Amino acid sequence: MRPINRIVLHTTASSTEATAASVLRYFREVKKWRNPGYHIIIERDGKPVYTHPFEKVANGARGYNADSIHVSYIGGIDERGKPTDNRTEQQKQTMAEVVEDLLGLFPGAEVVGHRDLPGVRKACPCFDVSEWLKEINLKQ
């Protein structure tokens, strides 16, 4: 297993009508990526879709992929395309469970938002990860 130092949280920055399948199709057909951007995509109903083996590198954050696991939720933009935290309660619950499970698999990994990585200028995941971790009482 490759060393994992961080769990990076993302939004797909897509319509809330998107699905994990449509996001994967976009990576493959539009971006022409061999590997998807995320290891896990959380659907609007809270269903986690495991899209890429943890042993393999995903294309979630340029320069930070070799030692990261990437988790994304469907949504993240409003009707005008502006960044917004529009996670459903089910997505929030699943994200908390997934992060807790990943911290069990990768003890000592840091949980961050994509926007928290040095040099990244994005709104992704459209919420403050450190504040959210406090809200759900998840210790790092």
N, CA, C and O atoms as a MOPAC input file, in Angstrom:
PM7 MOZYME 1SCF
protein

 N      0.85600 1    -1.19100 1     0.00000 1
 C      0.00000 1     0.00000 1     0.00000 1
 C      0.89100 1     1.23900 1     0.00000 1
 O      1.89500 1     1.28900 1     0.71000 1
 N      0.52400 1     2.22600 1    -0.78900 1
 C      1.28900 1     3.47000 1    -0.81200 1
 C      1.02600 1     4.25700 1     0.46800 1
 O     -0.04300 1     4.12300 1     1.06400 1
 N      1.97600 1     5.06500 1     0.89500 1
 C      1.75300 1     5.85300 1     2.11500 1
 C      0.70600 1     6.94000 1     1.87000 1
 O      0.74500 1     7.63400 1     0.85400 1
 N     -0.21700 1     7.07900 1     2.80200 1
 C     -1.27700 1     8.09200 1     2.69600 1
 C     -1.08400 1     9.08700 1     3.82400 1
 O     -1.14300 1     8.72400 1     4.99900 1
 N     -0.85300 1    10.34300 1     3.46700 1
 C     -0.63800 1    11.40500 1     4.44500 1
 C     -1.82300 1    12.33700 1     4.59000 1
 O     -1.91900 1    13.08000 1     5.56700 1
 N     -2.73800 1    12.29900 1     3.60700 1
 C     -3.86900 1    13.21400 1     3.70200 1
 C     -5.10100 1    12.63400 1     3.02100 1
 O     -5.02700 1    11.83600 1     2.08600 1
 N     -6.22600 1    13.07800 1     3.54000 1
 C     -7.53100 1    12.79700 1     2.95000 1
 C     -8.05100 1    14.15500 1     2.48400 1
 O     -8.26700 1    15.05600 1     3.29400 1
 N     -8.24800 1    14.29200 1     1.19000 1
 C     -8.64500 1    15.57400 1     0.62100 1
 C    -10.13400 1    15.51000 1     0.26600 1
 O    -10.58100 1    14.62100 1    -0.45800 1
 N    -10.88600 1    16.47700 1     0.79700 1
 C    -12.32000 1    16.55700 1     0.52700 1
 C    -12.58000 1    17.52800 1    -0.61700 1
 O    -11.95900 1    18.58600 1    -0.71500 1
 N    -13.51300 1    17.13800 1    -1.47600 1
 C    -13.81000 1    17.87900 1    -2.70500 1
 C    -15.31100 1    18.01600 1    -2.89600 1
 O    -16.11100 1    17.36600 1    -2.22300 1
 N    -15.66500 1    18.88200 1    -3.83400 1
 C    -16.98200 1    18.91600 1    -4.45300 1
 C    -16.77500 1    18.61900 1    -5.93100 1
 O    -15.71300 1    18.91600 1    -6.47800 1
 N    -17.76500 1    18.04500 1    -6.57500 1
 C    -17.65100 1    17.80600 1    -8.01400 1
 C    -17.83100 1    19.10600 1    -8.79700 1
 O    -17.56000 1    19.14000 1    -9.99700 1
 N    -18.28600 1    20.18000 1    -8.13500 1
 C    -18.55500 1    21.46200 1    -8.79600 1
 C    -19.45200 1    21.23800 1   -10.00900 1
 O    -19.20600 1    21.73900 1   -11.10700 1
 N    -20.49600 1    20.46500 1    -9.75900 1
 C    -21.43800 1    20.10700 1   -10.81400 1
 C    -22.85700 1    20.37000 1   -10.34100 1
 O    -23.09600 1    20.70900 1    -9.18200 1
 N    -23.77100 1    20.20800 1   -11.24800 1
 C    -25.18200 1    20.26300 1   -10.90400 1
 C    -25.48700 1    19.20800 1    -9.85000 1
 O    -24.82400 1    18.17300 1    -9.78100 1
 N    -26.48500 1    19.47800 1    -9.03900 1
 C    -26.90500 1    18.47400 1    -8.06500 1
 C    -27.59300 1    17.29200 1    -8.74700 1
 O    -27.86900 1    16.27500 1    -8.11100 1
 N    -27.86600 1    17.43200 1   -10.03900 1
 C    -28.46900 1    16.34300 1   -10.80900 1
 C    -27.42400 1    15.35500 1   -11.33100 1
 O    -27.77500 1    14.29600 1   -11.85100 1
 N    -26.14600 1    15.70000 1   -11.19500 1
 C    -25.07600 1    14.80300 1   -11.66500 1
 C    -25.09200 1    13.51600 1   -10.84900 1
 O    -25.69200 1    13.43800 1    -9.77700 1
 N    -24.41700 1    12.51700 1   -11.38900 1
 C    -24.27100 1    11.23500 1   -10.69900 1
 C    -22.79300 1    10.85500 1   -10.70500 1
 O    -21.99700 1    11.43200 1   -11.44600 1
 N    -22.44500 1     9.90000 1    -9.89100 1
 C    -21.06300 1     9.41400 1    -9.90300 1
 C    -20.70400 1     8.92900 1   -11.30200 1
 O    -19.59800 1     9.18000 1   -11.78200 1
 N    -21.62000 1     8.24300 1   -11.95100 1
 C    -21.35300 1     7.73300 1   -13.30200 1
 C    -21.08400 1     8.86600 1   -14.28300 1
 O    -20.18400 1     8.75700 1   -15.11600 1
 N    -21.85000 1     9.95600 1   -14.19900 1
 C    -21.63800 1    11.06700 1   -15.13500 1
 C    -20.31900 1    11.78600 1   -14.85100 1
 O    -19.65800 1    12.25400 1   -15.77800 1
 N    -19.93500 1    11.87800 1   -13.58800 1
 C    -18.65000 1    12.49700 1   -13.24000 1
 C    -17.49900 1    11.62800 1   -13.76100 1
 O    -16.53000 1    12.15100 1   -14.31000 1
 N    -17.60100 1    10.33400 1   -13.59500 1
 C    -16.55800 1     9.43100 1   -14.09600 1
 C    -16.46300 1     9.50200 1   -15.61900 1
 O    -15.36800 1     9.47900 1   -16.18100 1
 N    -17.61000 1     9.58700 1   -16.27600 1
 C    -17.63100 1     9.71200 1   -17.74600 1
 C    -16.93100 1    11.00000 1   -18.17100 1
 O    -16.17700 1    11.00500 1   -19.14400 1
 N    -17.17600 1    12.08800 1   -17.44900 1
 C    -16.51900 1    13.36400 1   -17.73300 1
 C    -14.99800 1    13.23600 1   -17.62800 1
 O    -14.27600 1    13.69200 1   -18.51400 1
 N    -14.51400 1    12.62500 1   -16.56100 1
 C    -13.06300 1    12.44100 1   -16.40600 1
 C    -12.48500 1    11.65800 1   -17.57800 1
 O    -11.43400 1    12.00600 1   -18.11500 1
 N    -13.18400 1    10.59800 1   -17.96600 1
 C    -12.68600 1     9.70100 1   -19.00500 1
 C    -12.80100 1    10.31800 1   -20.40300 1
 O    -11.84200 1    10.29600 1   -21.17400 1
 N    -13.96700 1    10.86300 1   -20.72300 1
 C    -14.23400 1    11.30000 1   -22.09800 1
 C    -13.82600 1    12.74300 1   -22.37700 1
 O    -13.36400 1    13.03900 1   -23.47900 1
 N    -13.98100 1    13.63700 1   -21.42400 1
 C    -13.66400 1    15.04200 1   -21.64300 1
 C    -12.22700 1    15.34200 1   -21.23700 1
 O    -11.45500 1    15.90300 1   -22.01600 1
 N    -11.87900 1    14.96600 1   -20.02500 1
 C    -10.52200 1    15.24900 1   -19.54900 1
 C     -9.49200 1    14.26000 1   -20.09000 1
 O     -8.29200 1    14.53400 1   -20.07800 1
 N     -9.97000 1    13.10500 1   -20.56700 1
 C     -9.10300 1    12.04800 1   -21.11400 1
 C     -8.15100 1    11.48200 1   -20.05400 1
 O     -7.02500 1    11.08700 1   -20.35400 1
 N     -8.63600 1    11.45600 1   -18.80800 1
 C     -7.83000 1    10.92400 1   -17.71800 1
 C     -7.95800 1     9.41100 1   -17.66700 1
 O     -9.04700 1     8.86300 1   -17.83900 1
 N     -6.86000 1     8.75500 1   -17.43400 1
 C     -6.85600 1     7.30600 1   -17.24200 1
 C     -7.41100 1     6.97700 1   -15.84700 1
 O     -8.13100 1     5.99400 1   -15.67100 1
 N     -7.06500 1     7.81400 1   -14.86100 1
 C     -7.53500 1     7.63100 1   -13.48800 1
 C     -8.49900 1     8.75700 1   -13.14600 1
 O     -8.27700 1     9.90100 1   -13.54400 1
 N     -9.57100 1     8.45000 1   -12.41100 1
 C    -10.53400 1     9.49500 1   -12.05300 1
 C     -9.95900 1    10.47300 1   -11.04200 1
 O     -8.85900 1    10.27800 1   -10.52700 1
 N    -10.71300 1    11.52100 1   -10.76700 1
 C    -10.26700 1    12.53200 1    -9.81800 1
 C    -10.48200 1    12.15300 1    -8.36100 1
 O     -9.86600 1    12.73900 1    -7.47100 1
 N    -11.35100 1    11.17800 1    -8.10900 1
 C    -11.70700 1    10.85400 1    -6.72900 1
 C    -11.70700 1     9.34600 1    -6.50700 1
 O    -11.98200 1     8.56600 1    -7.41900 1
 N    -11.39700 1     8.96000 1    -5.28800 1
 C    -11.50200 1     7.55800 1    -4.89900 1
 C    -12.94100 1     7.21100 1    -4.50700 1
 O    -13.40400 1     6.08700 1    -4.70400 1
 N    -13.63500 1     8.21100 1    -3.94700 1
 C    -15.01600 1     8.01300 1    -3.49700 1
 C    -15.83100 1     9.24600 1    -3.90100 1
 O    -15.39400 1    10.38200 1    -3.71200 1
 N    -17.01900 1     9.00500 1    -4.45700 1
 C    -17.96400 1    10.08100 1    -4.74400 1
 C    -19.22700 1     9.79600 1    -3.94400 1
 O    -19.75000 1     8.68200 1    -3.96800 1
 N    -19.71100 1    10.81600 1    -3.23400 1
 C    -20.91100 1    10.64900 1    -2.42000 1
 C    -22.10100 1    11.23800 1    -3.17100 1
 O    -22.16900 1    12.44000 1    -3.42700 1
 N    -23.03200 1    10.35400 1    -3.51500 1
 C    -24.23800 1    10.75000 1    -4.24800 1
 C    -25.13700 1    11.62300 1    -3.37200 1
 O    -24.92900 1    11.70100 1    -2.16100 1
 N    -26.11800 1    12.26900 1    -3.96300 1
 C    -27.02800 1    13.16600 1    -3.24400 1
 C    -27.80200 1    12.43500 1    -2.13800 1
 O    -28.12700 1    13.02600 1    -1.10700 1
 N    -28.09400 1    11.15100 1    -2.35900 1
 C    -28.83300 1    10.38600 1    -1.34700 1
 C    -27.92000 1     9.82900 1    -0.25200 1
 O    -28.36600 1     9.10400 1     0.63700 1
 N    -26.63400 1    10.18300 1    -0.33700 1
 C    -25.68000 1     9.73400 1     0.67600 1
 C    -24.96400 1     8.44300 1     0.33200 1
 O    -24.10200 1     8.00200 1     1.09200 1
 N    -25.29200 1     7.83300 1    -0.77900 1
 C    -24.63100 1     6.58000 1    -1.15500 1
 C    -23.18100 1     6.86500 1    -1.55600 1
 O    -22.93200 1     7.68700 1    -2.43700 1
 N    -22.21900 1     6.18300 1    -0.90500 1
 C    -20.83500 1     6.34700 1    -1.32800 1
 C    -20.53600 1     5.41700 1    -2.51000 1
 O    -20.84200 1     4.22500 1    -2.46800 1
 N    -19.94400 1     5.97100 1    -3.54600 1
 C    -19.57400 1     5.17500 1    -4.71600 1
 C    -18.04600 1     5.11700 1    -4.74800 1
 O    -17.37200 1     6.13200 1    -4.92500 1
 N    -17.52500 1     3.91500 1    -4.57400 1
 C    -16.07100 1     3.71400 1    -4.56700 1
 C    -15.62400 1     3.59000 1    -6.02100 1
 O    -15.93100 1     2.60800 1    -6.69700 1
 N    -14.89300 1     4.60300 1    -6.49100 1
 C    -14.60600 1     4.73000 1    -7.91100 1
 C    -13.18900 1     4.34800 1    -8.31100 1
 O    -12.90700 1     4.17200 1    -9.49700 1
 N    -12.28800 1     4.21900 1    -7.32900 1
 C    -10.88100 1     3.96000 1    -7.65000 1
 C    -10.23000 1     3.29900 1    -6.44000 1
 O    -10.45800 1     3.73100 1    -5.31000 1
 N     -9.43100 1     2.26700 1    -6.65200 1
 C     -8.79200 1     1.59200 1    -5.51300 1
 C     -7.86900 1     2.53800 1    -4.74300 1
 O     -7.18000 1     3.36300 1    -5.34200 1
 N     -7.86000 1     2.41700 1    -3.43200 1
 C     -7.01100 1     3.27100 1    -2.60000 1
 C     -5.53800 1     3.07600 1    -2.91400 1
 O     -4.73800 1     3.98900 1    -2.71100 1
 N     -5.16900 1     1.90700 1    -3.40200 1
 C     -3.76100 1     1.63200 1    -3.72300 1
 C     -3.28600 1     2.43500 1    -4.92400 1
 O     -2.08400 1     2.59000 1    -5.13700 1
 N     -4.22700 1     2.94400 1    -5.70600 1
 C     -3.87400 1     3.67700 1    -6.92300 1
 C     -4.08500 1     5.17800 1    -6.74900 1
 O     -4.93500 1     5.61800 1    -5.97600 1
 N     -3.30000 1     5.94500 1    -7.47900 1
 C     -3.35800 1     7.40100 1    -7.41900 1
 C     -4.54000 1     7.91300 1    -8.24000 1
 O     -4.75800 1     7.47800 1    -9.37100 1
 N     -5.30100 1     8.84300 1    -7.65600 1
 C     -6.38300 1     9.53300 1    -8.36600 1
 C     -5.90000 1    10.94300 1    -8.70000 1
 O     -4.91700 1    11.41800 1    -8.13200 1
 N     -6.58600 1    11.60300 1    -9.61200 1
 C     -6.19200 1    12.93300 1   -10.09400 1
 C     -6.93200 1    14.06100 1    -9.38000 1
 O     -7.44800 1    14.96500 1   -10.03700 1
 N     -6.99200 1    14.02600 1    -8.06500 1
 C     -7.78500 1    14.99000 1    -7.32100 1
 C     -7.17900 1    16.36800 1    -7.13800 1
 O     -7.90600 1    17.36200 1    -7.14500 1
 N     -5.86400 1    16.45300 1    -6.97400 1
 C     -5.22300 1    17.74500 1    -6.70200 1
 C     -3.78300 1    17.69100 1    -7.19600 1
 O     -2.93300 1    17.03700 1    -6.59200 1
 N     -3.52400 1    18.36900 1    -8.27500 1
 C     -2.19400 1    18.35500 1    -8.89200 1
 C     -1.10700 1    18.62600 1    -7.84800 1
 O     -1.16700 1    19.60100 1    -7.10000 1
 N     -0.12000 1    17.74000 1    -7.82200 1
 C      1.00500 1    17.87000 1    -6.91200 1
 C      0.77900 1    17.23300 1    -5.55100 1
 O      1.69900 1    17.17100 1    -4.73600 1
 N     -0.45900 1    16.74900 1    -5.29100 1
 C     -0.78900 1    16.18400 1    -3.98000 1
 C     -1.45000 1    14.81200 1    -4.10700 1
 O     -2.09900 1    14.35700 1    -3.16600 1
 N     -1.30200 1    14.16200 1    -5.22600 1
 C     -2.03000 1    12.91700 1    -5.44800 1
 C     -1.31400 1    11.66500 1    -4.95200 1
 O     -1.96800 1    10.71100 1    -4.53100 1
 N      0.00100 1    11.65200 1    -4.99500 1
 C      0.75700 1    10.43600 1    -4.69000 1
 C      0.49600 1     9.91600 1    -3.28500 1
 O      0.54300 1     8.70800 1    -3.05400 1
 N      0.22200 1    10.81600 1    -2.33800 1
 C      0.03100 1    10.37900 1    -0.94700 1
 C     -1.32600 1    10.80700 1    -0.38600 1
 O     -1.46400 1    11.02800 1     0.81700 1
 N     -2.33300 1    10.92300 1    -1.27100 1
 C     -3.66000 1    11.37900 1    -0.83800 1
 C     -4.76500 1    10.42500 1    -1.27800 1
 O     -4.65400 1     9.72500 1    -2.28400 1
 N     -5.83400 1    10.42600 1    -0.48500 1
 C     -7.09800 1     9.80200 1    -0.85900 1
 C     -8.07100 1    10.95700 1    -1.09300 1
 O     -8.12900 1    11.89600 1    -0.29900 1
 N     -8.83500 1    10.88400 1    -2.18300 1
 C     -9.73600 1    11.97800 1    -2.56400 1
 C    -11.19600 1    11.53700 1    -2.44000 1
 O    -11.60300 1    10.50800 1    -2.98000 1
 N    -11.97100 1    12.34700 1    -1.71300 1
 C    -13.38900 1    12.07300 1    -1.47600 1
 C    -14.17700 1    13.29900 1    -1.92100 1
 O    -13.85100 1    14.42000 1    -1.53000 1
 N    -15.21600 1    13.09500 1    -2.73700 1
 C    -15.99800 1    14.21800 1    -3.25000 1
 C    -17.48400 1    13.99200 1    -3.04500 1
 O    -17.95100 1    12.85600 1    -2.96000 1
 N    -18.21900 1    15.09400 1    -2.96600 1
 C    -19.67900 1    15.01300 1    -2.94700 1
 C    -20.22100 1    15.62800 1    -4.23200 1
 O    -19.63300 1    16.55600 1    -4.78600 1
 N    -21.34300 1    15.10200 1    -4.69200 1
 C    -22.02400 1    15.63900 1    -5.86800 1
 C    -22.63600 1    16.98800 1    -5.49000 1
 O    -23.34200 1    17.09900 1    -4.48700 1
 N    -22.36400 1    17.99900 1    -6.29000 1
 C    -22.90700 1    19.34000 1    -6.05500 1
 C    -21.78500 1    20.34300 1    -5.91500 1
 O    -20.72400 1    20.20400 1    -6.52300 1
 N    -22.04000 1    21.37100 1    -5.09200 1
 C    -21.01500 1    22.37200 1    -4.81400 1
 C    -21.15700 1    23.67700 1    -5.56300 1
 O    -20.38600 1    24.61000 1    -5.33900 1
 N    -22.14400 1    23.75500 1    -6.46000 1
 C    -22.41200 1    25.02500 1    -7.13600 1
 C    -23.92100 1    25.25400 1    -7.14000 1
 O    -24.71500 1    24.31400 1    -7.09300 1
 N    -24.29500 1    26.54500 1    -7.19900 1
 C    -25.72000 1    26.87300 1    -7.26600 1
 C    -26.17000 1    26.92900 1    -8.72500 1
 O    -25.41800 1    26.57400 1    -9.63300 1
 N    -27.40300 1    27.37900 1    -8.93600 1
 C    -27.98100 1    27.41800 1   -10.29400 1
 C    -27.20600 1    28.33400 1   -11.23200 1
 O    -27.24800 1    28.15500 1   -12.45000 1
 N    -26.49800 1    29.31800 1   -10.67100 1
 C    -25.71100 1    30.25800 1   -11.48200 1
 C    -24.24900 1    29.82600 1   -11.62100 1
 O    -23.44600 1    30.54200 1   -12.21900 1
 N    -23.90600 1    28.66900 1   -11.07500 1
 C    -22.54000 1    28.17700 1   -11.17000 1
 C    -21.60900 1    28.71500 1   -10.09200 1
 O    -20.39400 1    28.53000 1   -10.17100 1
 N    -22.16800 1    29.37800 1    -9.09000 1
 C    -21.36400 1    29.94800 1    -8.00100 1
 C    -21.12300 1    28.88700 1    -6.92700 1
 O    -22.01700 1    28.09600 1    -6.62700 1
 N    -19.91500 1    28.86800 1    -6.34400 1
 C    -19.61800 1    27.88900 1    -5.29100 1
 C    -20.56800 1    28.01900 1    -4.10100 1
 O    -20.82400 1    29.12100 1    -3.61600 1
 N    -21.08200 1    26.89200 1    -3.64300 1
 C    -21.95900 1    26.86400 1    -2.46700 1
 C    -21.90100 1    25.48100 1    -1.82800 1
 O    -21.73300 1    24.46800 1    -2.50600 1
 N    -22.04200 1    25.46700 1    -0.52600 1
 C    -22.10900 1    24.19200 1     0.19100 1
 C    -23.55800 1    23.73200 1     0.17000 1
 O    -24.36200 1    24.14400 1     1.00600 1
 N    -23.88400 1    22.87400 1    -0.79000 1
 C    -25.25000 1    22.36800 1    -0.88800 1
 C    -25.30900 1    20.86600 1    -0.61600 1
 O    -26.12000 1    20.14800 1    -1.20100 1
 N    -24.43800 1    20.40500 1     0.27700 1
 C    -24.48600 1    18.99900 1     0.67800 1
 C    -25.82500 1    18.71000 1     1.35600 1
 O    -26.32700 1    19.51500 1     2.13900 1
 N    -26.38100 1    17.56400 1     1.04400 1
 C    -27.58800 1    17.11400 1     1.73700 1
 C    -27.16800 1    16.58700 1     3.11000 1
 O    -25.99200 1    16.31600 1     3.35000 1
 N    -28.14100 1    16.44900 1     3.99900 1
 C    -27.84300 1    15.87100 1     5.31700 1
 C    -27.27200 1    14.46500 1     5.16000 1
 O    -26.38400 1    14.06000 1     5.91000 1
 N    -27.79200 1    13.71800 1     4.17000 1
 C    -27.28500 1    12.36500 1     3.92100 1
 C    -25.82500 1    12.41000 1     3.46800 1
 O    -25.02100 1    11.57900 1     3.89100 1
 N    -25.47800 1    13.36900 1     2.61200 1
 C    -24.08600 1    13.49500 1     2.17200 1
 C    -23.17700 1    13.85000 1     3.33900 1
 O    -22.07600 1    13.31100 1     3.45500 1
 N    -23.62600 1    14.75100 1     4.20000 1
 C    -22.81800 1    15.13000 1     5.36100 1
 C    -22.58100 1    13.92600 1     6.26500 1
 O    -21.46500 1    13.70300 1     6.73200 1
 N    -23.63100 1    13.15500 1     6.50800 1
 C    -23.51300 1    11.97500 1     7.36500 1
 C    -22.55900 1    10.95200 1     6.75300 1
 O    -21.68400 1    10.42200 1     7.43900 1
 N    -22.72900 1    10.67900 1     5.47000 1
 C    -21.85600 1     9.71500 1     4.80600 1
 C    -20.42200 1    10.20700 1     4.77600 1
 O    -19.49400 1     9.43000 1     4.99900 1
 N    -20.23000 1    11.49800 1     4.50200 1
 C    -18.87400 1    12.04000 1     4.47200 1
 C    -18.20000 1    11.85400 1     5.83100 1
 O    -17.02700 1    11.48600 1     5.89700 1
 N    -18.93200 1    12.10500 1     6.90600 1
 C    -18.38000 1    11.92000 1     8.24700 1
 C    -17.98700 1    10.45600 1     8.46700 1
 O    -16.91400 1    10.17100 1     8.99900 1
 N    -18.85100 1     9.53900 1     8.05900 1
 C    -18.56500 1     8.10800 1     8.22000 1
 C    -17.36400 1     7.68500 1     7.38100 1
 O    -16.49800 1     6.95100 1     7.85600 1
 N    -17.31400 1     8.14700 1     6.14300 1
 C    -16.21600 1     7.80800 1     5.24400 1
 C    -14.88900 1     8.33400 1     5.79100 1
 O    -13.88700 1     7.61900 1     5.80100 1
 N    -14.88900 1     9.58200 1     6.24300 1
 C    -13.65500 1    10.17000 1     6.78200 1
 C    -13.20300 1     9.40000 1     8.01800 1
 O    -12.01600 1     9.11300 1     8.17400 1
 N    -14.13800 1     9.06800 1     8.88700 1
 C    -13.78500 1     8.30500 1    10.08700 1
 C    -13.19400 1     6.94100 1     9.71400 1
 O    -12.19600 1     6.51100 1    10.29400 1
 N    -13.81400 1     6.26900 1     8.74900 1
 C    -13.29700 1     4.97700 1     8.28500 1
 C    -11.89500 1     5.12400 1     7.68500 1
 O    -11.00800 1     4.31300 1     7.95100 1
 N    -11.70700 1     6.16900 1     6.87400 1
 C    -10.39500 1     6.38100 1     6.24600 1
 C     -9.32200 1     6.68500 1     7.28500 1
 O     -8.18300 1     6.23900 1     7.14600 1
 N     -9.67400 1     7.43900 1     8.32200 1
 C     -8.70100 1     7.71700 1     9.38400 1
 C     -8.34100 1     6.43800 1    10.13400 1
 O     -7.23000 1     6.31000 1    10.64700 1
 N     -9.27800 1     5.49300 1    10.19800 1
 C     -8.97400 1     4.18900 1    10.78300 1
 C     -8.01200 1     3.40000 1     9.91500 1
 O     -7.13000 1     2.70700 1    10.42200 1
 N     -8.18600 1     3.50800 1     8.59800 1
 C     -7.29500 1     2.80800 1     7.65900 1
 C     -5.93600 1     3.48300 1     7.53900 1
 O     -4.91800 1     2.81800 1     7.34300 1
 N     -5.92700 1     4.81100 1     7.65800 1
 C     -4.70600 1     5.59700 1     7.46900 1
 C     -4.47700 1     6.50300 1     8.67600 1
 O     -4.63200 1     7.72000 1     8.58500 1
 N     -4.10500 1     5.89600 1     9.81700 1
 C     -3.91900 1     6.69400 1    11.03500 1
 C     -2.86300 1     7.77800 1    10.80700 1
 O     -1.83200 1     7.54400 1    10.17700 1
 N     -3.14300 1     8.94100 1    11.32400 1
 C     -2.20400 1    10.05000 1    11.18500 1
 C     -2.40800 1    10.87600 1     9.93800 1
 O     -1.76400 1    11.91300 1     9.77800 1
 N     -3.29800 1    10.44100 1     9.03500 1
 C     -3.56800 1    11.24000 1     7.83300 1
 C     -4.26600 1    12.53800 1     8.24400 1
 O     -5.07700 1    12.55500 1     9.17000 1
 N     -3.94200 1    13.60000 1     7.55200 1
 C     -4.55000 1    14.90200 1     7.78100 1
 C     -5.77100 1    15.02700 1     6.86800 1
 O     -5.71100 1    14.64200 1     5.70100 1
 N     -6.86900 1    15.55900 1     7.38800 1
 C     -8.07700 1    15.77600 1     6.59100 1
 C     -8.12700 1    17.25300 1     6.21700 1
 O     -8.13900 1    18.12200 1     7.08900 1
 N     -8.15700 1    17.53200 1     4.91600 1
 C     -8.15000 1    18.90900 1     4.42900 1
 C     -9.12400 1    19.05600 1     3.26800 1
 O     -9.52100 1    18.07700 1     2.63600 1
 N     -9.49700 1    20.29800 1     3.00500 1
 C    -10.24600 1    20.60000 1     1.79900 1
 C     -9.26500 1    20.84400 1     0.66300 1
 O     -8.11600 1    21.21300 1     0.90700 1
 N     -9.69400 1    20.64800 1    -0.54900 1
 C     -8.85100 1    20.90900 1    -1.71900 1
 C     -8.27400 1    22.31900 1    -1.64200 1
 O     -7.09300 1    22.53200 1    -1.91600 1
 N     -9.12400 1    23.28500 1    -1.26600 1
 C     -8.69400 1    24.68700 1    -1.21300 1
 C     -7.64500 1    24.95000 1    -0.12900 1
 O     -6.98400 1    25.98800 1    -0.15500 1
 N     -7.48500 1    24.02900 1     0.81600 1
 C     -6.52600 1    24.20600 1     1.90800 1
 C     -5.10700 1    23.80600 1     1.52400 1
 O     -4.16600 1    24.07200 1     2.27100 1
 N     -4.94700 1    23.17900 1     0.38500 1
 C     -3.61400 1    22.75800 1    -0.04600 1
 C     -2.81400 1    23.96700 1    -0.53200 1
 O     -3.35600 1    24.83300 1    -1.21900 1
 N     -1.54000 1    24.02800 1    -0.18000 1
 C     -0.71100 1    25.16300 1    -0.61300 1
 C     -0.73500 1    25.34400 1    -2.13400 1
 O     -0.58400 1    24.38400 1    -2.89000 1
 N     -0.92500 1    26.58000 1    -2.55900 1
 C     -0.90400 1    26.90700 1    -3.98400 1
 C     -2.22100 1    26.70500 1    -4.70300 1
 O     -2.32300 1    27.02300 1    -5.88800 1
 N     -3.23600 1    26.18200 1    -4.02100 1
 C     -4.52900 1    25.93300 1    -4.66500 1
 C     -5.41200 1    27.17100 1    -4.50400 1
 O     -5.55400 1    27.71000 1    -3.40600 1
 N     -5.99800 1    27.60500 1    -5.61000 1
 C     -6.88700 1    28.75900 1    -5.59400 1
 C     -8.25500 1    28.35600 1    -6.11800 1
 O     -8.65700 1    28.71700 1    -7.22400 1
 N     -8.95400 1    27.60000 1    -5.29000 1
 C    -10.29000 1    27.12400 1    -5.63500 1
 C    -11.16700 1    27.23600 1    -4.40000 1
 O    -10.66300 1    27.34200 1    -3.28200 1
 N    -12.47500 1    27.21100 1    -4.59800 1
 C    -13.41000 1    27.21300 1    -3.47100 1
 C    -13.64800 1    25.79400 1    -2.93100 1
 O    -14.15400 1    25.62600 1    -1.82200 1
 N    -13.29400 1    24.81600 1    -3.69300 1
 C    -13.52200 1    23.40300 1    -3.38800 1
 C    -12.96000 1    23.03300 1    -2.00600 1
 O    -11.78500 1    23.28600 1    -1.74400 1
 N    -13.75000 1    22.45600 1    -1.14400 1
 C    -15.05300 1    21.81700 1    -1.31500 1
 C    -16.25200 1    22.69500 1    -0.95900 1
 O    -17.34900 1    22.18100 1    -0.74300 1
 N    -16.05600 1    23.99700 1    -0.89700 1
 C    -17.12700 1    24.96200 1    -0.63400 1
 C    -17.62300 1    24.94300 1     0.81000 1
 O    -18.73200 1    25.39800 1     1.09300 1
 N    -16.81200 1    24.42200 1     1.71700 1
 C    -17.07200 1    24.54300 1     3.14700 1
 C    -15.73300 1    24.47600 1     3.85900 1
 O    -14.74500 1    23.99000 1     3.30800 1
 N    -15.71100 1    24.97200 1     5.10000 1
 C    -14.48800 1    24.99900 1     5.89700 1
 C    -14.31500 1    23.63600 1     6.56200 1
 O    -15.03100 1    23.30100 1     7.50600 1
 N    -13.37200 1    22.86500 1     6.07000 1
 C    -13.18300 1    21.49800 1     6.55400 1
 C    -12.79500 1    21.47000 1     8.02800 1
 O    -13.31300 1    20.64500 1     8.78100 1
 N    -11.90200 1    22.34800 1     8.45300 1
 C    -11.48000 1    22.32200 1     9.85200 1
 C    -12.65700 1    22.62400 1    10.78900 1
 O    -12.77000 1    22.01100 1    11.85100 1
 N    -13.53000 1    23.56200 1    10.40700 1
 C    -14.71600 1    23.85900 1    11.21600 1
 C    -15.69000 1    22.68400 1    11.21400 1
 O    -16.27000 1    22.35200 1    12.24700 1
 N    -15.86500 1    22.06400 1    10.06400 1
 C    -16.76700 1    20.91500 1     9.95000 1
 C    -16.27700 1    19.76200 1    10.81500 1
 O    -17.07800 1    19.10200 1    11.47800 1
 N    -14.97000 1    19.51300 1    10.81600 1
 C    -14.42300 1    18.44400 1    11.65100 1
 C    -14.72000 1    18.70700 1    13.12900 1
 O    -15.00100 1    17.77200 1    13.87900 1
 N    -14.65900 1    19.96900 1    13.55100 1
 C    -15.00600 1    20.32200 1    14.93700 1
 C    -16.49200 1    20.07400 1    15.19300 1
 O    -16.86600 1    19.54800 1    16.24000 1
 N    -17.34100 1    20.45700 1    14.22900 1
 C    -18.79000 1    20.27100 1    14.38000 1
 C    -19.16700 1    18.81600 1    14.58200 1
 O    -20.08000 1    18.50300 1    15.34600 1
 N    -18.46100 1    17.93000 1    13.89600 1
 C    -18.79900 1    16.49900 1    13.99700 1
 C    -17.93200 1    15.80000 1    15.03700 1
 O    -17.97200 1    14.57600 1    15.16200 1
 N    -17.15800 1    16.56600 1    15.77400 1
 C    -16.30500 1    16.03000 1    16.84300 1
 C    -15.33600 1    14.96300 1    16.34800 1
 O    -15.10900 1    13.95700 1    17.01900 1
 N    -14.76900 1    15.19300 1    15.17100 1
 C    -13.78500 1    14.25700 1    14.63800 1
 C    -12.38900 1    14.78900 1    14.93700 1
 O    -11.99800 1    15.85500 1    14.46000 1
 N    -11.67100 1    14.05200 1    15.71000 1
 C    -10.31700 1    14.46300 1    16.11000 1
 C     -9.32500 1    13.99900 1    15.06500 1
 O     -9.43700 1    12.89900 1    14.52200 1
 N     -8.35600 1    14.85100 1    14.79200 1
 C     -7.28400 1    14.47300 1    13.86200 1
 C     -6.03900 1    14.16100 1    14.64200 1
 O     -5.01200 1    13.82000 1    14.05500 1

